[in-house]
Amino acid sequence: MEKNITHPRSALKFVKTSSQPAGSGSSPARGMGSPKSPSKDNTKLPQQIKLHTQERAIKRAMFNYEVATKLYLLEQQKKQAEKLQKMLIMKQMIEDEEIRLLRKEMIPRAQLMPFFDRPFFPQRSNRPLTVPREPSFHIMSSKCGSRISGSGIYDFRRSQGLNPIK
């Protein structure tokens, strides 16, 4: 009676337990009792295992470099932003100080008291006095000659002679 086993490990156990040494003679599966040659078991060489550690080390180094570069760039951007922020704050402080000084100057203040122990004596100017004259109106066309009809008050034609005011 043979058992039908589908699992590969249990099948190996079954094969190992059912096989007995060739000298016992109770093994019906072996046939005439031919012993298994020991040279066939030892002829298998171990397979060369290819490890990916070198490739993974290179990839990891590249990844670490990219991460370090990214962190460096972020740090530089952060420093630049802080520097810009400080400049804006300083500019705002300077503007506030200027506004404060302008407001302080704009406050109306009383004039100082004059010194009565040193009175003010105005001096005569060396410039000649201006001589007043009558305004000169140009002769206009006949349409504009008389503004008020009939009265002749604003008749510009009569005032052609310019005489100084005495």
C-alpha positions, 0 to 999 in steps of 0.5 A: 500500500503506497500513500499518495502524498502531494507535499514535497517535504513529506514525500521526501520523508516517506522516501527516506523512511521506506528505503532501507539499506541494501543488505537487509533484503526487505526492500521490494522497490530496489530490485536485486539488491544493487547498492547505490554508488557512493560516487554519484552523491559526491559528484554534485558540486555546490552551486555558485551563489550570486549575491547582489550585495555589491550592486545594492551597495552601489545603489544605496550609495547613490541613494544616500548621495541623492538624499544628502544633496536634497537635504543640502539644497533644502538647507540652503533654501531655508538659509536664503529664506531666513536671510530674505526674511531678516532683510525684510524685517530690517527694511520694515524697521527702518521705514517705521523709524523714518515714519516715526521721525516724520510724525515727530517733525510734523507736530506743530510747535510754538515759536521761540520767544524773541530776545528783547535785549537785542532788538531787531533793526531792519536795514534798508534794501539796496534794490530800487523801488518798483515803479507801478504802471497801468496794465497793458491790454492789447487791441482786440478785434471788433467782435470783442471790442465792447463787452457791454453794449451801449455803456462803454464801461469796458471799451478796450479801444479807449484805453490805448494810452498807458500812463503811469499811476501817480 
